[in-house]
Amino acid sequence: MALVHAFVLVVHHHRYLETPWAAWVVLVVMSVWTVVTTRAYADPARRTRRLLWADLAVSFGCLFATALAATPFYLTQAPPLSAYWFAGAALSVSVVLGRRGAIAVALAYGAADIALRTIMGAAITAATARGVVLLLLTGLVVGYMAHVAEQAEERFARAVALEARIRERERLARSIHDSVLQVLSLVRRRGDEIGGPAAELGRMAGEQEVRLRALITDAPDPSVTATTAPGSVDLRDHLRALESVEVTVSAPATPVVLAEHVVRELTAAVVAALHNVERHCPPGTRAWVLVEDEPDAVTVSVRDDGPGIPPGRLERARAEGRLGVSQSVLGRVRDLGGSTEIHTAPDEGTEFEMRVPRQGA
């Protein structure tokens, strides 16, 4: 449409042309270059900065060619020969170089228009300023929309790749479940039944079964990891590494993202609580780690089905200088600005409920 408009202006103001044939040559060049750039920009592989600079050179050349073809009075009746056709190159710059490129081209157009009118001895009118403003606004809008479209395309590509990875993981999970996991489960059960050295083999097979199940069902989401803020990590990944035959970890399906030092200290507190279960509870005592992600805080609970902590046991341990629970669990959470509640009763197990506010995390 811009090219047609340029032809219409030349025909309408033909009587103000000093060298008509030069004007028609410029229009032919504009027509040929329109076909060339349309095909070139359609191919992403050819959409290079070299093409962009060539496009700008031709556009500015057609602009200054007005001095060869028209009289000074022509510019009082119509814009330069390139007219609004120049906007094509300006918009291409906006798409390729972004908003800064759009601003630079709009200002360059204004300077070129002023220089052309000075060379031809024509008056500088408000049309020059209007042309700069229109180019600037259009370039900024197109540049922004191109940036948004590029982001949308990248996100769509990541979503497609993620879906493919999930399908592949599901396929592998079915295959592993039908073979390896069933064998490990059988070894664990038979080891428990036979006892002796076979029991230890069964325990090891059970641990590998738990870890393999966690690997195929709870693998970290690469798209989530890519968008995690620098210095932040997913608490779930660290706690799931603690799973075993005796320890079960339950966490939300969505990431629990906290500062790296908070995740490190919380994980250490959970390890200390599980170590307390291992040292003071009978062999085979089960433990559960539960993660609750709330808007204002994160709560991690460690519960076991052991005999419970006898009344006064923690106070006596603290008085005797044994500060495992006091420092390794309570102290770590307290330093994070959180609090820990201990729920225990004879033959009802023990639960450490560690709550850390998100503001401090």
matplotlib code that plots the C-alpha trace (Angstrom):
import matplotlib.pyplot as plt

x = [0.0, 2.9, 4.3, 1.0, 0.6, 4.1, 3.0, -0.2, 1.6, 4.1, 1.2, -0.8, 2.1, 3.8, 3.8, 6.1, 8.8, 11.9, 13.2, 10.2, 12.2, 14.4, 11.3, 10.0, 13.4, 13.2, 9.7, 11.0, 13.9, 11.4, 9.2, 12.1, 13.5, 10.0, 9.9, 13.5, 13.0, 9.6, 11.2, 14.3, 12.6, 10.3, 13.3, 14.6, 18.0, 18.4, 17.0, 20.4, 21.9, 23.5, 20.1, 18.9, 21.7, 21.1, 17.4, 18.2, 20.7, 18.2, 15.5, 17.7, 18.9, 15.4, 14.7, 17.6, 16.9, 14.0, 16.6, 17.4, 13.8, 11.7, 11.5, 11.6, 7.9, 7.2, 8.1, 5.4, 2.8, 3.9, 6.5, 9.8, 9.5, 9.9, 6.9, 5.5, 7.4, 10.3, 8.3, 8.9, 12.7, 12.0, 9.6, 12.2, 14.7, 12.2, 11.6, 15.3, 17.0, 14.1, 13.1, 16.5, 16.8, 13.3, 14.3, 17.6, 15.9, 13.1, 15.7, 17.8, 14.8, 14.1, 17.7, 17.7, 14.4, 15.8, 19.1, 17.1, 15.0, 18.2, 19.9, 16.9, 16.3, 12.8, 11.1, 11.2, 7.7, 5.8, 5.5, 9.0, 8.2, 5.0, 6.9, 9.4, 6.7, 4.7, 7.8, 8.8, 5.4, 4.9, 8.4, 8.1, 4.7, 5.9, 9.2, 7.4, 4.9, 7.8, 9.5, 6.3, 5.8, 9.3, 8.9, 5.6, 7.3, 10.1, 7.6, 5.6, 8.7, 9.7, 6.2, 6.3, 9.8, 8.6, 5.6, 7.8, 10.1, 7.1, 5.8, 9.2, 9.6, 6.1, 7.2, 10.4, 8.5, 6.1, 9.0, 11.0, 7.9, 7.2, 10.8, 13.3, 11.0, 9.1, 12.4, 13.7, 10.4, 10.5, 14.1, 13.1, 10.2, 12.1, 15.0, 12.7, 11.2, 14.6, 16.3, 20.0, 22.4, 19.5, 17.7, 20.5, 20.3, 16.6, 17.0, 19.5, 17.1, 14.3, 16.4, 17.2, 13.5, 12.5, 15.2, 14.3, 10.6, 11.4, 13.6, 11.0, 8.0, 9.5, 12.2, 12.8, 11.0, 13.7, 11.4, 10.9, 14.6, 15.3, 12.9, 14.1, 15.6, 19.3, 20.3, 17.1, 16.5, 13.7, 13.5, 11.8, 14.9, 17.0, 14.6, 13.8, 17.4, 16.7, 14.1, 14.8, 13.0, 12.3, 11.9, 9.0, 9.1, 5.8, 6.0, 3.7, 3.5, 4.7, 8.2, 8.9, 11.5, 13.5, 16.8, 19.7, 21.0, 17.4, 17.1, 20.6, 19.7, 16.3, 17.7, 20.4, 17.7, 15.7, 18.8, 19.5, 15.9, 16.1, 19.5, 17.8, 15.2, 18.0, 20.0, 17.2, 14.4, 14.3, 15.5, 12.9, 11.2, 9.4, 9.7, 7.8, 8.9, 6.0, 6.4, 3.6, 4.0, 1.9, 1.7, 3.5, 5.6, 7.0, 6.4, 8.5, 7.4, 9.4, 7.3, 8.2, 6.3, 8.9, 8.4, 8.4, 10.7, 10.4, 9.4, 12.4, 14.7, 15.5, 16.1, 18.5, 20.4, 20.8, 22.0, 24.5, 25.9, 24.3, 22.9, 21.9, 18.2, 18.7, 21.3, 21.0, 17.2, 15.8, 18.8, 18.9, 15.3, 15.5, 18.4, 16.2, 13.5, 11.3, 10.0, 9.9, 7.2, 7.9, 4.9, 5.6, 3.9, 4.8, 4.4, 3.0, 6.2, 7.6, 7.0, 9.2, 7.2, 9.6, 8.0, 10.0, 8.4, 8.8, 9.8, 12.9, 13.4]
y = [0.0, 2.4, 1.8, 2.4, 5.6, 6.8, 6.2, 8.1, 11.1, 11.2, 11.1, 13.7, 16.2, 15.4, 19.0, 19.9, 17.4, 18.9, 15.6, 13.3, 10.3, 10.4, 10.1, 7.1, 5.4, 5.9, 4.3, 1.3, 0.8, 1.0, -1.6, -4.0, -3.6, -4.3, -7.7, -8.5, -7.6, -9.3, -12.6, -12.1, -11.2, -14.1, -16.5, -16.4, -17.6, -14.5, -12.1, -10.7, -7.3, -7.1, -7.2, -4.6, -2.2, -2.7, -2.0, 1.2, 2.3, 1.9, 3.7, 6.7, 6.7, 6.9, 9.7, 11.8, 11.1, 13.5, 16.3, 15.1, 14.7, 17.3, 21.1, 22.7, 23.5, 19.7, 19.3, 21.8, 19.7, 16.2, 14.3, 13.0, 10.4, 7.5, 8.9, 6.4, 3.5, 4.4, 3.0, -0.6, -0.3, 1.4, -1.4, -4.0, -2.3, -2.4, -6.1, -7.0, -4.5, -3.7, -0.4, 1.2, 0.6, 2.1, 5.2, 5.6, 5.2, 7.6, 10.3, 9.5, 9.9, 13.3, 14.4, 13.1, 15.0, 18.2, 17.7, 17.1, 20.2, 22.2, 20.9, 21.7, 25.1, 24.0, 25.2, 22.9, 22.4, 20.6, 17.6, 16.6, 16.4, 14.5, 12.0, 11.4, 11.0, 8.5, 6.5, 6.5, 5.4, 2.8, 1.4, 1.1, -0.7, -3.1, -3.7, -4.5, -6.8, -8.6, -9.1, -10.5, -12.8, -14.1, -14.8, -16.6, -18.7, -19.6, -20.6, -22.7, -24.5, -25.2, -26.5, -28.8, -30.0, -30.5, -32.5, -34.7, -35.3, -36.1, -38.6, -40.2, -40.3, -42.0, -44.6, -45.3, -45.4, -48.1, -50.1, -49.8, -50.6, -53.8, -55.0, -53.5, -52.2, -55.5, -57.4, -55.1, -55.4, -59.2, -59.2, -56.9, -59.1, -62.4, -60.9, -60.0, -63.5, -65.3, -63.1, -63.1, -61.8, -61.9, -59.3, -56.8, -57.5, -57.0, -53.7, -52.5, -53.6, -51.7, -48.5, -48.7, -49.3, -46.1, -44.0, -45.4, -44.7, -41.1, -40.7, -41.7, -40.0, -36.8, -35.7, -32.0, -29.9, -28.3, -25.4, -24.6, -24.7, -22.4, -19.7, -20.0, -16.8, -16.7, -17.8, -19.8, -23.5, -26.0, -27.5, -30.6, -31.7, -31.7, -33.5, -36.2, -37.3, -38.4, -41.0, -44.6, -47.8, -46.2, -42.6, -41.3, -37.7, -36.0, -32.6, -30.4, -31.0, -27.4, -26.1, -24.9, -22.2, -20.7, -18.9, -21.4, -20.9, -21.4, -24.7, -25.8, -25.1, -26.7, -29.8, -30.0, -29.7, -32.5, -34.7, -34.1, -35.1, -38.3, -39.0, -38.7, -41.3, -43.6, -43.4, -43.5, -45.6, -49.4, -50.7, -50.5, -47.4, -45.6, -41.8, -39.4, -35.9, -33.7, -30.3, -27.7, -24.6, -21.7, -18.1, -16.7, -19.7, -23.1, -25.9, -29.1, -31.9, -34.9, -37.6, -41.2, -44.1, -44.8, -45.0, -41.2, -39.0, -39.6, -36.5, -34.4, -36.2, -33.1, -31.0, -33.5, -33.8, -30.0, -29.9, -32.7, -30.8, -33.0, -30.4, -32.5, -31.5, -28.1, -26.8, -29.0, -28.7, -26.0, -23.7, -23.9, -23.1, -20.3, -18.7, -18.6, -16.6, -19.6, -21.8, -25.5, -27.4, -30.9, -33.2, -36.5, -39.0, -42.5, -45.2, -42.5, -41.4, -37.9, -35.1, -32.1, -29.3, -26.7, -23.5, -20.8, -17.5, -16.7, -13.1, -14.4, -17.0]
z = [0.0, 0.8, -2.6, -4.3, -2.3, -3.5, -7.2, -6.6, -5.1, -8.1, -10.6, -8.7, -8.3, -11.6, -12.7, -9.8, -10.9, -12.4, -13.8, -14.2, -15.5, -12.4, -10.2, -12.2, -11.9, -8.1, -8.1, -10.2, -7.7, -4.8, -6.5, -7.2, -3.7, -2.2, -3.9, -2.9, 0.8, 1.0, 0.0, 2.0, 5.3, 4.9, 5.3, 8.9, 7.7, 5.4, 8.0, 8.9, 9.9, 6.5, 4.8, 7.3, 6.5, 2.8, 3.3, 5.2, 2.5, -0.3, 1.7, 2.5, -1.1, -2.5, 0.0, -1.1, -4.8, -4.4, -4.8, -8.3, -9.5, -7.8, -7.3, -3.9, -4.2, -4.5, -0.8, 0.1, -1.6, -0.9, 1.2, -0.5, -3.2, -0.8, 1.1, 3.6, 1.8, 4.1, 7.1, 5.8, 6.5, 9.9, 11.0, 9.9, 12.2, 15.0, 14.6, 14.3, 16.6, 19.0, 20.5, 20.5, 16.7, 16.2, 18.0, 16.1, 12.7, 13.5, 14.5, 11.5, 9.3, 10.8, 10.3, 6.7, 5.9, 7.3, 5.3, 2.1, 2.5, 3.3, 0.1, -2.0, -0.4, 0.7, 3.9, 7.0, 8.1, 10.9, 8.5, 9.4, 13.1, 12.4, 10.3, 13.1, 15.7, 13.6, 12.8, 16.5, 17.8, 15.1, 15.6, 19.3, 19.1, 16.4, 18.3, 21.5, 19.8, 18.0, 21.4, 22.9, 19.9, 20.2, 23.9, 23.2, 20.6, 22.9, 25.7, 23.3, 22.1, 25.8, 26.4, 23.5, 24.5, 28.1, 26.9, 24.9, 27.9, 30.1, 27.6, 27.3, 31.1, 31.4, 28.8, 30.7, 34.0, 32.6, 31.3, 34.6, 36.6, 34.7, 35.1, 37.4, 40.2, 40.4, 40.7, 43.4, 45.3, 45.1, 46.4, 49.3, 50.3, 50.0, 52.0, 54.8, 54.8, 54.8, 57.3, 58.1, 55.4, 52.9, 55.0, 54.5, 50.7, 50.9, 52.7, 50.1, 47.3, 49.0, 49.2, 45.5, 44.7, 46.6, 44.9, 41.4, 42.0, 43.0, 40.0, 37.4, 39.1, 40.6, 38.3, 38.5, 35.9, 33.6, 32.7, 36.4, 37.1, 34.2, 35.6, 39.3, 40.5, 41.0, 44.5, 44.9, 44.8, 45.1, 48.6, 47.3, 45.4, 48.5, 50.8, 48.2, 48.4, 52.0, 51.0, 51.9, 52.9, 56.3, 55.3, 53.1, 51.8, 50.7, 49.0, 46.9, 43.2, 42.6, 43.4, 46.9, 46.0, 48.8, 49.2, 48.9, 52.5, 53.8, 51.9, 53.1, 56.8, 56.6, 55.0, 57.7, 60.4, 58.8, 58.6, 62.3, 63.1, 61.1, 62.7, 66.1, 65.0, 63.8, 67.1, 69.6, 68.0, 67.4, 64.0, 61.3, 62.8, 60.0, 59.5, 57.3, 56.1, 55.0, 53.3, 53.4, 51.2, 52.4, 51.1, 54.2, 55.4, 54.7, 57.2, 57.2, 59.6, 60.5, 62.2, 63.3, 64.7, 67.4, 71.2, 71.7, 73.8, 77.5, 79.5, 80.5, 78.1, 76.1, 79.1, 80.6, 77.3, 77.2, 80.8, 80.1, 77.0, 74.4, 72.1, 69.0, 69.0, 70.7, 68.2, 65.1, 64.8, 67.1, 66.7, 62.9, 62.5, 65.1, 63.2, 60.1, 62.0, 62.4, 65.1, 66.0, 67.8, 69.2, 69.7, 71.4, 73.7, 74.9, 72.2, 69.8, 68.1, 67.8, 65.4, 64.8, 63.1, 61.7, 60.3, 58.5, 57.3, 53.7, 54.5, 56.2, 53.5]

ax = plt.figure().add_subplot(projection="3d")
ax.plot(x, y, z, "-o")
ax.set_aspect("equal")
plt.show()
